[in-house]
Amino acid sequence: MSTNSTYVLEMNHITKEFPGVRALNDVTIKVKPGEIHALIGENGAGKSTLMKILNGVYPAGTYKGEILLNGLPVELHSPHDARVKGIGFVPQETSVIEGLSVSENIFVGHLTGERGVVVRFGELHAKTAQFLKECNINLNPRQLVSYLSASQRQLVMIARALSMNPSVLILDEATSSLTLDEIGNLFRILKHLQQRGVTCIFITHKLSEIFEVADQVTVLRDGVVVAGFDRGRFSQDDIITAMVGRRIDNLYPVRDSEIGEKEVLRVQDLTVPHMQVAGKNMVEGISFSVYRGEILGIAGLVGSGRSEVVNAIYGRTINSGRIFVEGREVRIASPKDAKDNGIGLVTEDRKRDGLLFNFALRENITINSLNAVSRLQILDKGRESRYANDYVKKLAIRTPSIATMVSNLSGGNQQKVVLGKVLLTKPKVLLLDEPTKGVDVGAKYEIYKLMMELVRQGISLVVISSELPELLALCDRFIVLAGGKIRDQFTKAEASEHRVMMAATLAN
């Protein structure tokens, strides 16, 4: 590593424009060798655009400004160019090759080494096993990636970036799909790399992660650098204020409505069979109730059965058991049955099964409620537009118009569109699976306020969140799952992170 510069990386006066939009405006960021540098900001602030420039996705010539590595100017014309120059990139979007093994995915592009064109798979798997052991990443080198979970695929991408021995590693929301244990392991890997002199640019929406690992913080807002903090000199209030441009005194709104006495949802002996392993259940014998205007939190580690519970209630998976809505037993064999009985679901992955990215905002909001926007089975465009505009206003969705393609919205606004789509069905019970996953702190605050408004209206919420502070602050009562079973349940007054984790880590 060169010692001619104080900084291993400098991005000076970067300006990037798209048709009609200036995504970055005169951005300068400087990163010291071996530093873990957090780059934060709201969705749409320009973080990913800046990192795509550094990774060569947006090549030299498509933006103004300069990039220096170890004090020397470089021009990056492709991601391959960036890798050769020591820049590793783990993007926000999962990018793996389904039909190949873990080994092949990690070393794709350099499978044969220096010995020709023949892949020696025994050597490749042995090399991968040793490499994963050194990185403390628990994956089977021979396993096909198509059988891996979302968090395991994320680890494959991280391992792929590390396999190139980068001097600068970019992690763009790399923890969004990881379990708590995997996040802890990733931070240990980062500390180990830091000791070896590797520099990391770390993008996250989770403020707790910034305080845990970041040496320096740069805040972007609307494509401009608005603040920079050294470790020990930043606070949560300072960071939030810089990100959203205003002070938020309390990130978690205080409930100002009472929980009703009427039971709205009751689940009895819910069991969900394993989709791939015969004779094994993913959820077994779960029973609970939810009352009018109550927020019930479902806690547990990834794989505990949380998502399986809400997907079963919504009729998305095969299950057995009994479901009662307002005291009446209902049969739910499909999402249509759930909607017809007043149950709505916001799924964990809005990109996979929450939105139609080839349609505009208007169609995405109304797609689940075609009867409401039709007359005699003919779509009423005027009515559709009125409903869409109504929810844009109610949910404070930031968009040029309802005709804007949903793919062009920020993550937080996309999540609000998903919420609008579900709320238009007028649910009595709303199931929220990771409702603030991948959204910035400003959008989280708005979603939290919306949740409090919904319970004020008497809607009952069942919330899953991997962010324990969020869950503990918002919910009135909790059940904790481990191994597909309820291991503990308690009220808000009895709740603590320690109690949740004790129950969540119980063995079967």
C-alpha positions as CSV (number, residue, x, y, z in Angstrom):
1,M,0.0,0.0,0.0
2,S,1.4,3.4,-1.0
3,T,2.4,5.8,1.8
4,N,2.5,8.8,-0.5
5,S,-1.1,9.8,0.4
6,T,-3.0,10.3,3.6
7,Y,-5.9,8.6,1.9
8,V,-6.3,5.3,0.2
9,L,-9.4,6.6,-1.6
10,E,-10.4,10.1,-2.7
11,M,-13.5,10.8,-4.8
12,N,-13.3,14.5,-5.5
13,H,-16.1,16.8,-6.8
14,I,-18.2,14.0,-8.2
15,T,-21.3,15.1,-10.2
16,K,-23.5,12.6,-11.8
17,E,-26.7,13.4,-13.8
18,F,-29.4,11.3,-15.3
19,P,-32.1,12.7,-17.6
20,G,-33.8,15.4,-15.7
21,V,-32.1,14.5,-12.4
22,R,-28.8,15.5,-10.7
23,A,-28.1,12.4,-8.6
24,L,-24.8,13.7,-7.2
25,N,-23.7,17.3,-6.9
26,D,-20.0,18.1,-6.3
27,V,-19.5,15.2,-3.8
28,T,-16.1,14.7,-2.2
29,I,-15.3,11.8,0.1
30,K,-11.9,10.9,1.5
31,V,-11.1,7.5,3.2
32,K,-8.0,6.7,5.2
33,P,-6.2,3.3,4.9
34,G,-7.7,0.6,7.1
35,E,-10.8,2.7,8.0
36,I,-14.3,1.5,8.2
37,H,-16.1,4.4,6.7
38,A,-19.9,4.5,6.9
39,L,-21.8,6.2,4.0
40,I,-25.3,6.9,5.1
41,G,-28.4,8.9,3.9
42,E,-32.0,8.5,3.1
43,N,-33.1,6.3,0.1
44,G,-32.4,8.3,-3.0
45,A,-29.6,10.4,-1.3
46,G,-27.1,9.1,-3.9
47,K,-25.1,6.5,-1.9
48,S,-25.5,3.6,-4.3
49,T,-24.9,5.9,-7.3
50,L,-21.6,7.1,-5.8
51,M,-20.5,3.5,-5.1
52,K,-21.5,2.4,-8.7
53,I,-19.1,5.1,-10.0
54,L,-16.4,3.7,-7.7
55,N,-17.1,0.2,-8.9
56,G,-17.1,1.2,-12.6
57,V,-20.8,0.4,-13.2
58,Y,-21.0,4.1,-14.2
59,P,-17.7,4.3,-16.1
60,A,-15.3,7.2,-16.4
61,G,-16.7,9.8,-18.8
62,T,-20.3,9.5,-17.6
63,Y,-19.7,11.8,-14.6
64,K,-17.6,14.8,-13.6
65,G,-14.8,14.7,-11.0
66,E,-11.9,12.4,-10.2
67,I,-11.0,9.3,-8.3
68,L,-7.6,8.8,-6.6
69,L,-6.4,5.5,-5.2
70,N,-3.4,5.8,-2.9
71,G,-2.9,9.4,-4.3
72,L,-2.9,8.4,-7.9
73,P,-5.7,9.2,-10.4
74,V,-7.5,6.3,-11.9
75,E,-10.2,5.8,-14.5
76,L,-12.6,2.9,-13.9
77,H,-14.4,1.8,-17.1
78,S,-16.0,-1.4,-15.8
79,P,-16.5,-3.5,-12.6
80,H,-13.6,-5.7,-13.9
81,D,-11.5,-2.6,-14.1
82,A,-12.4,-1.8,-10.4
83,R,-11.6,-5.4,-9.3
84,V,-8.2,-5.4,-11.0
85,K,-7.4,-2.1,-9.1
86,G,-8.3,-3.7,-5.8
87,I,-11.9,-2.5,-5.3
88,G,-14.4,-5.2,-4.1
89,F,-18.1,-4.5,-4.3
90,V,-21.0,-6.3,-2.6
91,P,-24.2,-4.7,-4.1
92,Q,-27.5,-4.3,-2.4
93,E,-29.2,-6.5,-4.9
94,T,-28.4,-10.3,-4.6
95,S,-26.5,-11.4,-7.6
96,V,-25.7,-15.1,-7.7
97,I,-25.7,-17.9,-10.4
98,E,-28.4,-20.3,-9.3
99,G,-27.2,-23.4,-11.1
100,L,-23.6,-23.3,-9.8
101,S,-22.1,-24.3,-6.5
102,V,-20.9,-22.1,-3.7
103,S,-17.3,-22.7,-4.9
104,E,-18.1,-21.7,-8.4
105,N,-20.0,-18.6,-7.4
106,I,-17.2,-17.4,-5.2
107,F,-14.4,-17.9,-7.7
108,V,-16.4,-17.3,-10.9
109,G,-14.1,-15.6,-13.4
110,H,-11.0,-17.3,-12.0
111,L,-12.0,-20.9,-11.6
112,T,-9.0,-22.5,-13.4
113,G,-6.2,-20.5,-11.7
114,E,-2.9,-20.6,-13.7
115,R,-3.2,-24.2,-15.0
116,G,-5.3,-23.8,-18.1
117,V,-8.9,-24.1,-19.0
118,V,-9.8,-27.3,-17.1
119,V,-11.6,-26.8,-13.8
120,R,-10.4,-29.3,-11.1
121,F,-13.4,-29.3,-8.9
122,G,-11.8,-31.3,-6.1
123,E,-9.0,-28.6,-5.8
124,L,-11.6,-25.9,-6.2
125,H,-13.8,-27.2,-3.3
126,A,-10.8,-27.7,-1.1
127,K,-9.5,-24.2,-1.8
128,T,-13.0,-22.8,-1.1
129,A,-13.3,-24.7,2.1
130,Q,-10.0,-23.3,3.4
131,F,-10.9,-19.8,2.2
132,L,-14.3,-19.9,4.0
133,K,-12.7,-21.3,7.1
134,E,-10.2,-18.3,7.1
135,C,-13.1,-15.9,6.7
136,N,-15.2,-17.8,9.3
137,I,-18.1,-18.1,6.9
138,N,-20.2,-21.2,7.4
139,L,-21.1,-22.5,3.9
140,N,-20.8,-25.8,2.1
141,P,-18.5,-25.3,-1.0
142,R,-20.3,-28.1,-2.9
143,Q,-23.9,-26.8,-2.2
144,L,-25.9,-25.5,-5.1
145,V,-26.7,-21.8,-4.5
146,S,-30.3,-22.4,-5.6
147,Y,-30.8,-24.2,-2.3
148,L,-29.5,-21.4,-0.1
149,S,-31.5,-19.0,1.9
150,A,-31.3,-15.2,1.3
151,S,-28.8,-14.7,4.1
152,Q,-26.6,-17.5,2.8
153,R,-26.6,-16.0,-0.7
154,Q,-25.5,-12.7,0.8
155,L,-22.6,-14.5,2.4
156,V,-21.7,-16.0,-0.9
157,M,-21.5,-12.5,-2.4
158,I,-19.4,-11.2,0.5
159,A,-17.0,-14.2,0.1
160,R,-16.8,-13.6,-3.7
161,A,-15.7,-10.0,-3.1
162,L,-13.2,-11.1,-0.4
163,S,-11.7,-13.7,-2.7
164,M,-10.2,-11.0,-4.9
165,N,-8.2,-9.7,-1.9
166,P,-9.4,-6.1,-2.2
167,S,-7.7,-3.1,-0.7
168,V,-11.1,-1.3,-0.7
169,L,-14.2,-3.3,0.1
170,I,-17.7,-1.7,-0.5
171,L,-20.6,-3.2,1.4
172,D,-24.0,-1.8,0.2
173,E,-26.6,-2.8,2.7
174,A,-24.8,-6.1,3.1
175,T,-26.5,-6.9,6.5
176,S,-30.1,-6.5,5.3
177,S,-30.6,-10.2,4.8
178,L,-28.3,-11.6,7.5
179,T,-29.2,-13.1,10.8
180,L,-27.9,-11.5,14.1
181,D,-25.2,-14.2,14.4
182,E,-24.1,-13.7,10.7
183,I,-24.0,-9.9,11.2
184,G,-21.8,-10.4,14.3
185,N,-19.6,-12.7,12.3
186,L,-19.4,-10.1,9.4
187,F,-18.3,-7.4,11.8
188,R,-15.6,-9.8,13.1
189,I,-14.4,-10.3,9.5
190,L,-14.4,-6.5,9.0
191,K,-12.2,-6.0,12.1
192,H,-9.9,-8.8,10.9
193,L,-9.6,-7.2,7.5
194,Q,-9.0,-3.8,9.1
195,Q,-6.0,-5.2,11.0
196,R,-4.7,-6.4,7.6
197,G,-5.0,-2.8,6.2
198,V,-8.2,-3.4,4.2
199,T,-10.4,-0.3,3.9
200,C,-14.2,-0.7,4.0
201,I,-17.0,1.6,2.8
202,F,-20.1,0.5,4.7
203,I,-23.6,1.5,3.7
204,T,-26.4,0.8,6.1
205,H,-29.7,2.1,7.4
206,K,-29.2,0.6,10.8
207,L,-27.8,3.2,13.1
208,S,-26.8,0.6,15.7
209,E,-24.3,-0.8,13.2
210,I,-22.7,2.5,12.6
211,F,-22.0,2.9,16.3
212,E,-20.6,-0.6,16.4
213,V,-18.1,-0.6,13.6
214,A,-17.7,2.8,11.9
215,D,-14.5,4.9,12.4
216,Q,-15.9,7.8,10.2
217,V,-19.3,8.7,8.9
218,T,-20.2,10.7,5.8
219,V,-23.9,11.8,5.4
220,L,-25.4,12.4,1.9
221,R,-28.7,14.1,1.4
222,D,-30.2,14.9,-2.0
223,G,-26.9,14.1,-3.7
224,V,-24.9,16.4,-1.5
225,V,-22.5,15.8,1.4
226,V,-24.2,17.5,4.3
227,A,-22.1,16.2,7.3
228,G,-19.1,14.2,8.3
229,F,-18.3,12.8,11.8
230,D,-15.3,11.1,13.4
231,R,-15.9,8.2,15.8
232,G,-16.7,9.4,19.2
233,R,-18.1,12.7,17.9
234,F,-21.4,11.5,16.4
235,S,-24.7,10.8,18.2
236,Q,-28.0,9.3,16.9
237,D,-29.7,12.7,17.0
238,D,-26.9,14.3,15.0
239,I,-27.0,11.6,12.4
240,I,-30.8,11.6,12.0
241,T,-30.9,15.4,11.8
242,A,-28.2,15.4,9.1
243,M,-30.0,12.6,7.1
244,V,-33.5,14.0,7.1
245,G,-32.7,17.7,7.3
246,R,-34.8,18.2,10.4
247,R,-34.7,17.1,14.0
248,I,-36.7,14.1,15.1
249,D,-37.1,14.2,18.8
250,N,-38.4,10.7,19.2
251,L,-37.9,8.1,16.5
252,Y,-40.6,5.9,17.9
253,P,-44.0,7.6,18.3
254,V,-45.9,7.1,21.6
255,R,-49.2,5.2,21.4
256,D,-52.1,7.5,22.1
257,S,-55.0,5.1,21.8
258,E,-56.4,2.3,23.9
259,I,-56.4,-1.4,23.0
260,G,-59.9,-2.7,22.5
261,E,-61.4,-5.7,24.4
262,K,-62.7,-7.4,21.3
263,E,-60.7,-10.3,19.9
264,V,-60.1,-9.7,16.2
265,L,-57.9,-12.6,15.3
266,R,-57.4,-16.0,16.9
267,V,-55.0,-18.7,15.7
268,Q,-55.3,-22.2,17.1
269,D,-52.8,-25.0,16.7
270,L,-51.3,-23.6,13.5
271,T,-48.9,-26.1,11.9
272,V,-46.9,-25.5,8.7
273,P,-45.2,-28.6,7.2
274,H,-41.6,-28.3,5.8
275,M,-41.7,-27.8,2.1
276,Q,-38.7,-30.0,1.4
277,V,-38.3,-32.4,4.3
278,A,-41.0,-35.0,4.7
279,G,-42.3,-35.5,8.3
280,K,-40.8,-32.2,9.5
281,N,-42.8,-29.0,10.5
282,M,-41.5,-25.5,10.1
283,V,-44.2,-24.3,12.5
284,E,-45.9,-26.5,15.1
285,G,-49.0,-26.1,17.2
286,I,-48.9,-22.3,17.5
287,S,-51.8,-20.5,19.2
288,F,-52.3,-16.8,19.9
289,S,-54.9,-14.0,19.8
290,V,-54.8,-10.3,18.7
291,Y,-57.2,-7.7,20.0
292,R,-58.7,-4.6,18.3
293,G,-56.1,-1.9,17.9
294,E,-53.3,-4.0,19.4
295,I,-49.8,-4.4,18.0
296,L,-48.5,-8.0,18.5
297,G,-44.8,-8.5,17.9
298,I,-43.5,-11.8,16.7
299,A,-39.8,-12.1,17.6
300,G,-37.3,-14.8,16.8
301,L,-34.2,-15.4,14.7
302,V,-34.3,-16.0,11.0
303,G,-35.5,-19.5,10.4
304,S,-37.6,-19.6,13.6
305,G,-40.9,-19.8,11.7
306,R,-41.9,-16.1,12.0
307,S,-42.6,-15.5,8.3
308,E,-44.1,-19.0,7.9
309,V,-46.7,-18.0,10.5
310,V,-48.0,-14.9,8.8
311,N,-47.8,-16.5,5.3
312,A,-49.9,-19.4,6.6
313,I,-52.5,-17.0,8.1
314,Y,-52.6,-15.2,4.7
315,G,-53.2,-18.5,2.8
316,R,-49.8,-18.4,1.0
317,T,-48.6,-21.8,2.4
318,I,-50.1,-25.2,3.1
319,N,-51.0,-25.4,6.8
320,S,-53.4,-27.0,9.4
321,G,-55.1,-25.4,12.3
322,R,-58.0,-23.0,12.9
323,I,-58.3,-19.3,12.3
324,F,-61.0,-17.1,13.8
325,V,-61.8,-13.5,12.7
326,E,-64.0,-11.5,15.1
327,G,-65.0,-14.8,16.8
328,R,-66.1,-16.5,13.5
329,E,-64.1,-19.4,12.2
330,V,-62.9,-18.8,8.7
331,R,-61.4,-21.0,6.0
332,I,-58.3,-19.4,4.4
333,A,-56.9,-21.5,1.5
334,S,-55.6,-18.6,-0.6
335,P,-54.7,-14.8,-0.3
336,K,-58.1,-14.0,-1.8
337,D,-59.8,-15.8,1.1
338,A,-57.6,-13.8,3.5
339,K,-58.5,-10.5,1.9
340,D,-62.2,-11.4,1.8
341,N,-62.0,-12.0,5.6
342,G,-60.3,-8.8,6.4
343,I,-56.6,-9.9,6.6
344,G,-53.8,-8.0,4.8
345,L,-50.1,-8.9,4.5
346,V,-47.1,-6.8,3.7
347,T,-44.5,-9.4,2.7
348,E,-40.8,-9.3,3.7
349,D,-39.4,-8.9,0.2
350,R,-41.2,-6.1,-1.7
351,K,-39.0,-6.6,-4.8
352,R,-39.9,-10.3,-5.1
353,D,-43.6,-10.4,-4.3
354,G,-44.7,-6.9,-3.2
355,L,-44.6,-4.8,-6.3
356,L,-45.0,-4.9,-10.1
357,F,-41.9,-3.1,-11.3
358,N,-43.1,-2.9,-14.9
359,F,-46.2,-0.9,-13.8
360,A,-46.7,2.7,-12.5
361,L,-47.5,3.6,-8.9
362,R,-51.2,3.9,-9.8
363,E,-51.6,0.3,-10.9
364,N,-49.5,-1.0,-8.0
365,I,-51.7,0.6,-5.4
366,T,-55.0,-0.6,-7.0
367,I,-53.9,-4.1,-8.3
368,N,-55.3,-5.9,-5.2
369,S,-58.6,-4.0,-5.3
370,L,-59.8,-4.1,-8.9
371,N,-63.4,-4.4,-7.8
372,A,-63.1,-1.1,-6.0
373,V,-61.9,0.6,-9.2
374,S,-64.1,-1.1,-11.7
375,R,-67.7,-0.8,-12.9
376,L,-69.4,-3.8,-14.5
377,Q,-66.0,-5.5,-14.6
378,I,-64.5,-2.6,-16.7
379,L,-61.6,-0.6,-15.2
380,D,-62.6,2.9,-14.3
381,K,-59.4,4.9,-14.8
382,G,-60.8,8.0,-13.1
383,R,-61.7,6.0,-10.0
384,E,-58.3,4.3,-10.1
385,S,-56.5,7.6,-10.2
386,R,-58.6,9.0,-7.3
387,Y,-57.7,6.1,-5.1
388,A,-54.1,6.2,-6.0
389,N,-53.8,10.0,-5.4
390,D,-55.7,9.5,-2.1
391,Y,-53.1,7.1,-0.8
392,V,-50.2,9.1,-2.2
393,K,-51.5,11.9,0.0
394,K,-52.3,9.7,3.1
395,L,-49.0,8.0,3.1
396,A,-46.9,11.0,2.0
397,I,-45.4,9.1,-0.9
398,R,-42.8,11.3,-2.7
399,T,-43.4,10.9,-6.4
400,P,-43.7,13.2,-9.4
401,S,-47.1,11.7,-10.2
402,I,-49.1,8.5,-9.9
403,A,-48.0,7.7,-13.4
404,T,-44.3,7.3,-12.3
405,M,-42.9,3.8,-12.7
406,V,-42.6,2.3,-9.2
407,S,-39.1,1.1,-10.1
408,N,-38.0,4.8,-10.1
409,L,-39.1,5.4,-6.5
410,S,-36.8,5.2,-3.5
411,G,-37.0,2.1,-1.3
412,G,-38.9,4.0,1.4
413,N,-41.5,5.2,-1.1
414,Q,-41.8,1.8,-2.6
415,Q,-42.6,0.4,0.8
416,K,-45.3,3.0,1.2
417,V,-46.8,1.9,-2.1
418,V,-46.9,-1.7,-0.8
419,L,-48.7,-0.4,2.3
420,G,-51.1,1.6,0.3
421,K,-51.9,-1.5,-1.9
422,V,-52.7,-3.5,1.2
423,L,-54.6,-0.8,3.1
424,L,-56.9,-0.2,0.1
425,T,-58.4,-3.7,0.8
426,K,-59.6,-2.3,4.1
427,P,-58.1,-5.0,6.4
428,K,-59.2,-5.6,10.0
429,V,-55.8,-7.3,10.7
430,L,-52.6,-6.2,9.0
431,L,-49.7,-8.6,9.0
432,L,-46.4,-6.7,8.6
433,D,-43.3,-8.8,7.9
434,E,-40.2,-6.6,8.2
435,P,-42.1,-3.4,7.4
436,T,-39.0,-1.1,7.5
437,K,-36.5,-3.5,5.9
438,G,-34.2,-1.5,3.6
439,V,-35.7,1.9,4.2
440,D,-34.0,5.0,5.6
441,V,-34.6,6.5,9.0
442,G,-36.9,9.2,7.7
443,A,-39.2,6.7,6.0
444,K,-39.1,4.5,9.1
445,Y,-40.4,7.3,11.2
446,E,-43.2,7.9,8.8
447,I,-44.1,4.2,8.7
448,Y,-44.1,4.1,12.5
449,K,-46.5,7.1,12.6
450,L,-48.7,5.3,10.1
451,M,-48.8,2.2,12.3
452,M,-50.0,4.3,15.3
453,E,-52.6,5.9,13.1
454,L,-53.8,2.5,12.0
455,V,-54.2,1.2,15.5
456,R,-56.0,4.4,16.4
457,Q,-58.5,3.5,13.7
458,G,-59.0,0.1,15.4
459,I,-56.9,-2.0,12.9
460,S,-54.9,-4.8,14.6
461,L,-51.2,-5.3,13.6
462,V,-49.0,-8.3,13.8
463,V,-45.4,-7.2,13.3
464,I,-42.2,-9.2,12.5
465,S,-39.0,-7.3,12.8
466,S,-35.3,-8.3,13.1
467,E,-34.5,-5.0,14.7
468,L,-35.2,-5.6,18.3
469,P,-35.3,-1.9,19.4
470,E,-38.0,-1.3,16.8
471,L,-40.0,-4.3,17.9
472,L,-39.8,-3.5,21.6
473,A,-40.7,0.2,21.1
474,L,-43.7,-0.3,18.9
475,C,-45.5,-3.5,20.1
476,D,-47.9,-4.0,23.0
477,R,-47.4,-7.7,23.5
478,F,-44.9,-10.3,22.2
479,I,-44.5,-13.9,21.3
480,V,-41.0,-15.4,20.7
481,L,-40.5,-18.3,18.3
482,A,-37.6,-20.7,18.1
483,G,-37.6,-23.9,16.1
484,G,-41.2,-23.3,14.9
485,K,-42.7,-23.1,18.5
486,I,-43.6,-20.4,20.9
487,R,-40.9,-20.3,23.6
488,D,-42.1,-17.2,25.5
489,Q,-44.8,-14.6,25.5
490,F,-45.1,-11.4,27.6
491,T,-46.3,-7.8,27.7
492,K,-44.5,-4.6,26.9
493,A,-43.9,-4.0,30.6
494,E,-42.1,-7.3,30.9
495,A,-40.1,-7.1,27.6
496,S,-36.4,-6.6,27.2
497,E,-33.8,-7.5,24.5
498,H,-32.3,-10.0,27.0
499,R,-35.6,-11.8,27.5
500,V,-36.3,-12.0,23.7
501,M,-32.8,-13.3,22.9
502,M,-33.0,-15.9,25.7
503,A,-36.2,-17.3,24.3
504,A,-35.1,-17.0,20.7
505,T,-32.0,-19.1,21.2
506,L,-33.7,-22.0,23.0
507,A,-32.9,-25.3,21.5
508,N,-35.6,-27.6,20.1
